[in-house]
Amino acid sequence: MKEDYYEILGISKSASPAEIKKAYRKKAIEFHPDKNPGDSKAEEQFKKAAEAYEVLSDADKKARYDRFGHQAFEGGGGFGGGGMNMDDIFSQFGDIFGGGGGFSGFSGFGGGGRRTVKGSNLRIRVKLTLEEIANGVEKKIKVKRKKVAQGTTYTTCSTCNGSGQVTRIQNTILGRMQTSATCSTCSGAGQIVDKKPTNADADGMLSVEETVMIKIPAGVVDGMQLKVSGKGNDAPGNGIPGDLLVAIEELPHEGLQREGDNLHYDLYVSFSEAALGTSKEIETVTGRVRIKIDAGTQSGKILRLRNKGIPSINGYGTGDLLVHINVWTPKTLSKEQKEFFEKMSNDDHFQPKPEKEDKSFFEKVKDMFS
């Protein structure tokens, strides 16, 4: 099981953005590979801290993590909130330590080495039925993405000598100060197009349509975002592809209403069915089931079908299906029917005599979740 991001950084859930940033900076300095050469455990902690900061420093990602935990980013089948490489991590330090990535004292930062550029992410929305959400599903989705055109070659950018950054030294009243900025010639890639096909764009890229298989786990929630690594746009040169971000949209169901992991179903029965008892076949997300309606069932009674709801995305079991019984009152009556009910209205059996078990609707709902 993955460690809690808050524990990794040593902060509470109520930590402010400034406190999150400060905690990450402290961990990054403590476990930086340059300070711990050959120490694989320190490098692992360095990566964990970077992954935690990547999520907790982003308001949207933090909200989803607080609600769903690691499952918000790890749907399986290529999804993941982590998986950062060292280039991804080092690219964060321009924000954490100021400037364009340089940090005095660590050779891992600054313009000394070639920077790996990542392609842009793509975003799509996938509509799912309640049955697909309950059981999990694989979707084949057509995606238009940019790929490096066959025959395109790149050469080292002469402006930044392949580093992706331009360093400038300025004389100030405080002395000589060094600043770094992304190279405007190659946009930080460190390489520029040498040769390309005539149908490729200025970066040597072509827009192509690909079919991507997306495995969506059971229990996802409307608005949740999953990630398919490496299925975004290619990056120029020797960069790495971006990711495909998949937003979940839950389609309305004709008969079932979702409330968290539980489902609700309204079942209507006639006077005679409620009085005499009957059995009814109802729809669930895993198929149709038959339930028994006892004689004398009152309108408002709730039947609970355990484990017939939605599986928890966090793996904490499966919700229930709550069947709400509604006794249907006819809106129009024939002359004979009116005479029948007028006669029955004086019958003692038809007079309301609620007992202790005949609780109000609100008491029943309260009992269901107590």
C-alpha positions in Angstrom: 0.0 0.0 0.0 1.3 3.4 -0.9 2.3 5.8 1.9 0.1 8.7 2.8 1.3 11.9 1.0 0.8 14.0 4.1 2.9 11.6 6.1 5.7 11.6 3.5 6.0 15.4 3.8 5.4 15.4 7.5 2.4 17.8 7.4 -1.3 17.8 8.4 -4.3 17.9 6.0 -4.9 21.5 7.0 -1.4 22.6 5.9 -1.5 25.8 3.8 0.1 25.9 0.2 3.1 27.7 1.7 3.5 25.0 4.4 3.3 22.3 1.8 6.0 24.0 -0.3 8.2 24.5 2.7 7.9 20.9 3.7 8.7 19.7 0.3 11.8 21.9 0.0 13.1 20.6 3.3 12.6 16.9 2.2 14.1 17.6 -1.3 17.3 19.1 0.3 17.5 16.3 2.8 17.2 13.4 0.3 18.7 15.0 -2.8 20.9 12.5 -4.7 23.9 14.9 -4.7 23.9 14.9 -0.9 23.3 11.1 -0.7 25.5 9.6 -3.5 24.8 5.9 -4.0 22.0 5.8 -1.4 19.1 4.1 -3.1 16.8 4.6 0.0 17.4 8.4 0.0 16.7 8.5 -3.8 13.4 6.7 -3.2 12.4 9.2 -0.5 13.4 12.0 -2.8 11.0 10.6 -5.5 8.2 10.0 -2.9 8.4 13.6 -1.7 8.3 14.9 -5.3 5.2 12.7 -6.0 3.5 13.9 -2.9 4.2 17.6 -3.7 3.0 17.1 -7.3 -0.4 16.2 -5.9 -0.8 18.3 -2.8 0.5 21.5 -4.4 -2.3 21.3 -7.0 -5.7 22.4 -5.5 -7.7 20.1 -7.8 -5.5 17.0 -7.3 -5.4 17.6 -3.6 -9.2 17.8 -3.4 -9.5 14.5 -5.3 -6.7 12.9 -3.1 -8.4 14.0 0.1 -11.7 12.4 -1.1 -10.5 9.2 -2.9 -6.9 8.7 -1.7 -4.4 7.1 -4.1 -7.3 5.5 -6.1 -8.1 8.9 -7.5 -5.0 8.6 -9.6 -4.4 4.8 -9.8 -7.3 3.2 -11.8 -5.1 0.4 -13.1 -4.3 -0.4 -16.7 -1.8 2.4 -17.1 -3.3 4.9 -14.7 -1.1 6.5 -12.1 -0.6 9.6 -10.1 3.1 8.8 -9.6 5.7 7.3 -11.8 7.7 10.5 -12.0 11.2 10.2 -13.4 14.1 12.4 -12.2 13.7 14.8 -15.1 10.1 15.4 -14.0 11.2 16.0 -10.4 14.0 18.4 -11.3 11.7 20.4 -13.5 9.7 21.3 -10.3 12.7 23.0 -8.7 12.4 26.2 -10.8 9.2 26.9 -8.8 10.4 25.6 -5.4 13.9 27.2 -5.3 13.2 30.2 -7.6 14.7 31.1 -11.0 14.7 28.7 -14.0 15.6 25.6 -12.2 19.0 26.5 -10.8 19.9 25.8 -7.2 23.3 26.6 -5.8 25.3 23.7 -4.6 23.5 20.8 -6.4 24.8 19.7 -9.8 21.5 18.1 -10.6 20.0 21.6 -11.3 20.9 24.4 -13.6 22.0 24.4 -17.2 24.7 21.7 -16.9 22.8 18.8 -18.4 20.3 18.4 -21.2 16.7 18.9 -20.1 14.1 16.3 -21.0 10.9 17.9 -22.3 7.5 16.3 -21.9 4.8 16.6 -24.5 1.5 18.3 -23.7 -1.3 16.4 -22.1 -4.6 15.6 -23.8 -8.0 15.7 -22.1 -11.0 13.7 -23.0 -14.4 12.9 -21.3 -15.8 9.4 -21.2 -19.5 8.8 -20.5 -20.3 5.7 -18.5 -23.6 4.0 -17.6 -24.3 3.0 -14.0 -23.8 -0.6 -15.0 -20.3 0.1 -16.4 -19.4 2.0 -13.3 -20.6 -0.8 -11.0 -18.7 -3.6 -12.9 -15.7 -1.8 -14.4 -15.2 -1.5 -18.1 -12.6 -1.3 -20.9 -13.2 1.4 -23.5 -11.7 1.8 -26.9 -11.4 5.6 -27.5 -10.2 7.3 -30.7 -7.8 10.1 -29.8 -6.1 12.7 -32.0 -2.6 13.3 -30.9 0.6 14.8 -32.3 3.4 12.4 -33.1 6.9 13.0 -34.5 6.7 12.5 -38.2 8.7 9.7 -39.8 11.8 11.1 -41.3 12.1 14.0 -38.9 15.6 14.6 -37.5 16.7 17.0 -34.9 20.0 18.8 -34.1 21.3 20.4 -31.0 20.1 23.9 -30.4 23.1 26.3 -30.9 21.5 29.0 -28.6 21.5 26.9 -25.5 23.9 24.1 -26.6 21.3 21.5 -25.9 20.6 22.4 -22.2 17.2 23.9 -22.9 18.0 26.9 -20.8 19.9 30.2 -21.3 22.0 31.5 -18.4 22.7 35.1 -18.0 25.1 36.9 -15.6 24.2 40.4 -14.5 26.1 42.9 -12.5 23.9 44.3 -9.6 24.5 46.3 -6.5 24.7 43.0 -4.7 27.3 41.7 -7.1 27.2 39.4 -10.0 24.0 37.4 -10.2 23.2 34.4 -12.4 19.7 33.8 -13.8 18.4 31.0 -16.0 15.4 31.1 -18.4 13.9 28.7 -20.9 15.6 28.9 -24.3 13.3 30.8 -26.7 14.8 29.2 -29.8 14.0 25.6 -28.9 11.3 26.2 -26.2 13.4 24.3 -23.7 13.7 21.1 -25.8 17.4 21.5 -26.3 17.0 20.5 -30.0 15.6 22.1 -33.1 14.3 20.5 -36.3 17.0 19.6 -38.8 15.0 17.8 -41.5 11.2 17.1 -41.7 8.6 15.9 -44.2 6.8 18.6 -46.1 3.5 17.6 -44.4 4.8 18.0 -40.9 4.5 21.2 -38.8 7.3 23.4 -37.7 8.3 21.0 -34.9 8.3 18.0 -37.2 5.0 16.7 -35.9 1.9 15.2 -37.5 -1.6 15.0 -36.1 -2.7 11.3 -36.1 -5.8 9.4 -34.8 -5.1 6.5 -32.6 -7.3 4.0 -30.8 -6.5 3.8 -27.1 -7.7 1.1 -24.8 -8.7 2.6 -21.4 -9.3 0.3 -18.4 -11.8 2.0 -16.0 -12.0 0.4 -12.5 -15.3 -0.2 -10.8 -16.6 2.5 -8.5 -15.4 5.6 -10.3 -17.3 8.8 -9.5 -18.6 11.5 -11.8 -15.9 14.2 -12.2 -13.1 11.8 -11.3 -10.0 12.1 -13.5 -7.9 9.1 -14.5 -4.5 9.2 -16.3 -3.2 7.0 -19.2 0.6 7.6 -19.2 2.4 8.4 -22.5 -0.8 8.7 -24.6 -0.7 12.5 -24.9 1.2 14.5 -27.5 4.8 13.6 -28.4 7.5 16.1 -27.5 10.0 17.3 -30.1 13.4 15.8 -30.2 14.1 13.1 -27.7 11.4 14.2 -25.3 8.8 12.0 -23.6 5.1 11.9 -24.6 2.5 13.7 -22.4 -0.4 11.9 -20.8 -4.0 11.3 -21.6 -6.3 12.6 -18.9 -9.7 10.9 -18.8 -12.6 12.7 -17.0 -15.5 10.5 -15.9 -19.1 11.5 -16.7 -21.8 9.4 -15.1 -25.0 9.1 -17.3 -28.4 9.2 -15.6 -30.1 5.9 -15.0 -33.8 5.4 -15.8 -34.7 3.5 -12.6 -31.8 3.8 -10.2 -30.5 6.8 -8.2 -26.9 6.8 -6.9 -26.0 8.1 -3.4 -22.3 7.5 -2.8 -21.9 3.7 -3.1 -25.6 3.0 -2.3 -28.4 2.9 -4.9 -32.1 3.8 -4.5 -35.0 2.2 -6.4 -38.7 3.3 -6.2 -41.0 0.3 -6.5 -44.8 0.9 -6.9 -47.3 -1.8 -5.9 -51.1 -1.8 -5.9 -53.5 -1.8 -2.9 -54.2 -5.5 -3.4 -50.5 -6.4 -3.8 -49.6 -4.5 -0.6 -52.5 -6.1 1.3 -52.1 -9.7 0.0 -48.3 -9.8 -0.6 -46.6 -10.5 -3.8 -43.1 -10.8 -5.5 -41.6 -8.4 -7.9 -38.7 -8.5 -10.3 -36.5 -5.4 -10.1 -33.5 -4.1 -12.0 -30.0 -3.9 -10.4 -26.6 -3.0 -11.8 -25.7 -6.7 -11.9 -28.9 -8.0 -13.4 -32.6 -8.5 -12.4 -33.5 -10.0 -9.1 -36.9 -11.1 -7.6 -37.9 -9.7 -4.1 -40.7 -10.7 -1.8 -43.3 -8.1 -0.7 -44.9 -9.3 2.6 -48.7 -9.1 3.1 -49.7 -5.9 4.8 -46.6 -4.0 3.6 -47.0 -0.3 4.2 -46.1 2.5 1.8 -42.7 3.9 2.6 -41.2 0.6 3.7 -37.5 0.3 2.7 -36.1 -3.1 1.7 -32.3 -3.3 1.8 -30.5 -5.6 -0.7 -27.0 -5.9 0.6 -24.0 -5.6 -1.8 -26.2 -4.7 -4.7 -24.9 -1.2 -5.0 -21.6 0.2 -6.3 -18.1 -1.1 -5.3 -16.0 1.3 -3.3 -13.3 2.9 -5.4 -11.0 2.6 -2.3 -11.7 -1.2 -1.9 -13.9 -0.8 1.2 -16.7 -3.3 0.1 -19.8 -2.7 -2.0 -22.8 -0.5 -1.3 -26.4 -1.6 -0.9 -29.6 -1.2 -3.0 -32.4 0.4 -1.1 -35.9 -0.4 -2.5 -38.5 2.1 -1.5 -42.0 0.6 -1.5 -44.8 3.0 -2.7 -48.4 1.8 -2.6 -50.1 3.3 -5.7 -53.4 5.1 -5.2 -55.7 5.0 -8.3 -56.4 8.5 -9.6 -59.7 7.6 -11.2 -62.3 5.0 -10.2 -65.4 3.4 -11.9 -68.8 3.6 -10.3 -68.5 0.0 -9.0 -65.0 0.7 -7.6 -66.2 3.8 -5.8 -69.0 1.8 -4.3 -66.5 -0.9 -3.2 -64.2 1.6 -1.4 -67.2 3.4 0.1 -68.3 0.2 1.6 -64.7 -0.7 2.8 -64.2 2.8 4.3 -66.5 1.7 7.2 -64.7 -1.7 7.6 -62.5 -1.8 10.7 -59.7 -3.4 8.8 -59.3 -0.4 6.5 -58.9 2.1 9.4 -55.3 3.2 10.0 -53.8 1.6 13.0 -50.0 2.2 12.9 -47.9 0.0 15.1 -44.4 0.5 16.4 -42.8 -1.1 13.4 -44.7 1.2 11.1 -42.2 4.1 11.5 -42.2 7.3 9.6 -40.2 7.6 6.4 -37.5 9.7 8.1 -37.2 7.3 11.0 -36.7 4.4 8.5 -34.0 6.3 6.6 -32.3 7.1 9.8 -32.4 3.5 10.9 -30.9 2.4 7.6 -27.7 4.3 8.1 -27.4 4.2 11.9 
